[in-house]
Amino acid sequence: MLKILISGFEPFGGSSVNPTERLVEEIKHDSFPGAEIRTLLLPVHYDECAEILLQEMKAYEPDAVIACGVAGGRTAITPERIAINIKDIPPESTISDNRGARPQDEPIDADGPDGLFSTLPIRLMVNRLKGAGIPAAVSNTAGTYICNNTMYAILNDIRLKQKSAIGGFVHFPASTEMAVEKPSLPTLSHETMLNGLRIIIQATMEELNGRA
């Protein structure tokens, strides 16, 4: 039985909604024959989010970790290609983490590599999503905020501990619920994104089963 860990985030940046919170709450009720799904909701706090996720990885020993976050302004579901070893909120940005932290030019791991590539089947995910009529694209930047921090931590932990697990990050657009607060944001419906997450899980299972 494959074990897949999926994480989402609480709301941040003044919004009362984060679509990934609802996604991880609902996906755990789905059935994926051949796989066990465990979900985790993370705080939007630098470092603590990663620490909580790494603790869960240690306890659960998943075959795959799919971290999910929202990227307001994007119009498609975007699996991330790479995480970079930096925490940085530009001085002009109005966003901090949910404790007010605003790191600048700080490495996530002073001894870690500059970047780490996703080991999830990101191209397969995108192809499957597009085949289902869901907007999707590979993204080449996870930013320098909490999402990148989390993705880097996952991949660095797998690298350091020589685990056979695969991992990475997927950004989702704003939901229609978020658009009530920020009408200018492009959105996807919750049901579309939930179907997209199902497809992402199935593509991950296909990758893992192909390695067996």
C-alpha positions as CSV (number, residue, x, y, z in Angstrom):
1,M,0.0,0.0,0.0
2,L,1.4,3.4,-1.1
3,K,1.5,6.1,1.5
4,I,0.9,9.7,0.3
5,L,1.2,12.7,2.5
6,I,-0.6,15.9,1.3
7,S,-0.3,19.2,3.0
8,G,-2.2,22.5,2.7
9,F,-2.0,25.9,4.4
10,E,-4.1,28.1,6.6
11,P,-5.2,31.5,5.3
12,F,-2.7,34.3,5.2
13,G,-2.1,37.9,3.9
14,G,-5.4,39.2,5.3
15,S,-7.6,36.6,3.5
16,S,-10.0,34.5,5.5
17,V,-9.8,31.7,2.9
18,N,-7.1,29.4,1.6
19,P,-8.4,26.9,-1.0
20,T,-5.8,24.3,0.0
21,E,-7.2,24.1,3.5
22,R,-10.5,22.9,2.1
23,L,-8.8,20.7,-0.5
24,V,-6.8,18.7,2.2
25,E,-9.9,18.5,4.4
26,E,-12.0,16.9,1.6
27,I,-9.4,14.8,-0.3
28,K,-8.9,12.6,2.8
29,H,-12.4,11.3,2.3
30,D,-11.7,10.1,-1.2
31,S,-10.7,6.5,-2.0
32,F,-7.6,5.7,-4.0
33,P,-7.3,2.0,-4.3
34,G,-3.7,1.0,-3.6
35,A,-2.9,4.1,-1.6
36,E,-3.4,5.5,1.8
37,I,-3.8,9.3,2.0
38,R,-2.8,11.4,5.0
39,T,-3.3,15.1,5.1
40,L,-1.9,17.9,7.2
41,L,-2.8,21.6,7.6
42,L,0.3,23.8,8.1
43,P,0.6,27.3,9.7
44,V,1.9,30.1,7.5
45,H,5.0,30.6,9.7
46,Y,8.5,30.5,8.3
47,D,10.4,27.4,9.5
48,E,7.6,26.1,11.8
49,C,5.6,25.0,8.7
50,A,8.6,23.0,7.5
51,E,9.3,21.6,11.0
52,I,5.8,20.3,11.4
53,L,5.8,18.7,8.0
54,L,9.2,17.1,8.5
55,Q,8.0,15.7,11.8
56,E,5.0,14.2,10.1
57,M,7.2,12.7,7.4
58,K,9.4,11.1,10.0
59,A,6.4,9.6,11.8
60,Y,4.5,8.5,8.7
61,E,7.3,7.6,6.3
62,P,5.4,8.4,3.2
63,D,6.3,7.2,-0.3
64,A,5.3,10.7,-1.7
65,V,4.8,14.2,-0.2
66,I,2.6,16.6,-2.2
67,A,2.6,20.0,-0.5
68,C,-0.1,22.4,-1.8
69,G,-0.4,26.2,-1.6
70,V,-2.3,29.0,-3.2
71,A,-0.7,31.5,-5.7
72,G,-3.2,34.4,-6.1
73,G,-3.0,35.7,-9.6
74,R,-2.2,32.4,-11.4
75,T,-4.8,31.0,-13.7
76,A,-3.8,27.4,-13.7
77,I,-2.7,24.6,-11.4
78,T,1.1,24.7,-11.4
79,P,3.4,22.0,-10.1
80,E,6.7,23.6,-9.2
81,R,9.9,22.5,-10.8
82,I,12.4,23.9,-8.3
83,A,12.8,25.2,-4.8
84,I,15.6,27.7,-4.1
85,N,17.6,28.1,-0.8
86,I,16.3,31.5,0.2
87,K,13.8,33.2,2.4
88,D,13.0,36.6,1.2
89,I,10.2,39.1,1.4
90,P,10.9,42.2,-0.7
91,P,10.9,45.5,1.2
92,E,8.0,46.8,-1.0
93,S,5.8,43.8,-0.2
94,T,3.0,44.2,2.2
95,I,2.9,40.5,3.1
96,S,4.6,38.9,6.1
97,D,4.0,35.5,7.6
98,N,1.2,35.1,10.1
99,R,3.5,36.0,12.9
100,G,4.8,39.1,11.2
101,A,8.2,37.7,10.2
102,R,9.7,39.4,7.1
103,P,13.1,37.6,6.4
104,Q,15.3,39.0,3.7
105,D,18.1,37.3,1.9
106,E,18.2,34.4,4.4
107,P,19.2,30.9,3.4
108,I,16.8,28.1,4.4
109,D,19.8,25.8,5.0
110,A,23.2,27.5,5.2
111,D,24.8,24.2,4.2
112,G,22.3,23.2,1.6
113,P,22.4,23.4,-2.2
114,D,21.3,26.5,-4.0
115,G,18.3,24.7,-5.5
116,L,16.5,21.4,-5.4
117,F,14.3,20.0,-8.1
118,S,10.9,18.4,-7.5
119,T,10.9,14.6,-7.7
120,L,7.2,14.4,-8.4
121,P,6.1,13.6,-12.0
122,I,5.3,17.2,-12.7
123,R,5.1,16.8,-16.5
124,L,2.8,13.8,-16.2
125,M,0.7,15.8,-13.8
126,V,0.3,18.7,-16.2
127,N,-0.4,16.4,-19.1
128,R,-3.1,14.6,-17.2
129,L,-4.7,17.8,-15.9
130,K,-4.8,19.3,-19.4
131,G,-6.3,16.1,-20.7
132,A,-9.1,16.5,-18.3
133,G,-9.7,20.1,-19.4
134,I,-8.1,21.7,-16.3
135,P,-5.7,24.6,-16.8
136,A,-2.2,23.5,-15.9
137,A,1.4,24.4,-16.4
138,V,4.8,23.6,-15.0
139,S,6.0,26.5,-12.9
140,N,9.7,27.4,-12.7
141,T,9.5,29.5,-9.6
142,A,7.9,28.8,-6.3
143,G,8.8,32.3,-5.1
144,T,10.7,33.0,-1.9
145,Y,7.8,32.9,0.6
146,I,6.4,30.0,2.7
147,C,5.6,27.7,-0.2
148,N,9.2,27.7,-1.5
149,N,10.4,27.3,2.1
150,T,8.3,24.2,2.5
151,M,9.2,22.7,-0.8
152,Y,12.9,23.2,-0.2
153,A,12.6,21.6,3.3
154,I,10.8,18.5,1.9
155,L,13.4,17.9,-0.8
156,N,16.4,18.7,1.5
157,D,15.1,16.2,4.1
158,I,14.8,13.5,1.5
159,R,18.2,14.3,0.2
160,L,19.9,14.3,3.6
161,K,18.3,11.2,4.9
162,Q,18.7,9.3,1.6
163,K,15.0,8.4,1.5
164,S,13.4,6.8,-1.5
165,A,10.3,9.1,-1.2
166,I,9.4,11.6,-3.9
167,G,8.2,15.1,-3.1
168,G,7.4,18.5,-4.3
169,F,5.0,21.4,-4.4
170,V,1.8,22.3,-6.3
171,H,0.4,25.8,-6.5
172,F,-3.4,26.3,-7.0
173,P,-5.1,29.5,-8.1
174,A,-7.4,31.5,-5.9
175,S,-10.8,29.9,-5.4
176,T,-14.1,31.6,-6.2
177,E,-14.5,32.0,-2.4
178,M,-11.4,34.1,-2.3
179,A,-12.7,36.3,-5.1
180,V,-15.4,37.6,-2.8
181,E,-12.6,39.4,-0.8
182,K,-10.4,40.1,-3.8
183,P,-12.6,40.4,-6.9
184,S,-9.6,41.1,-9.2
185,L,-8.1,37.6,-8.7
186,P,-8.5,35.0,-11.4
187,T,-10.1,31.9,-10.0
188,L,-10.9,28.3,-10.4
189,S,-13.8,26.6,-8.8
190,H,-13.3,24.4,-5.8
191,E,-14.6,21.4,-7.6
192,T,-12.2,21.9,-10.5
193,M,-9.3,22.2,-8.1
194,L,-10.4,19.1,-6.1
195,N,-10.6,17.1,-9.3
196,G,-7.2,18.5,-10.2
197,L,-5.8,17.2,-6.9
198,R,-7.2,13.8,-7.5
199,I,-5.5,13.7,-10.9
200,I,-2.2,14.8,-9.2
201,I,-2.5,12.0,-6.7
202,Q,-3.2,9.4,-9.4
203,A,-0.2,10.6,-11.5
204,T,2.0,10.3,-8.4
205,M,0.7,6.8,-7.8
206,E,1.4,5.9,-11.4
207,E,5.0,7.2,-11.0
208,L,5.5,5.2,-7.8
209,N,4.1,2.0,-9.2
210,G,6.3,2.4,-12.2
211,R,9.3,2.4,-9.9
212,A,8.4,-0.7,-8.1
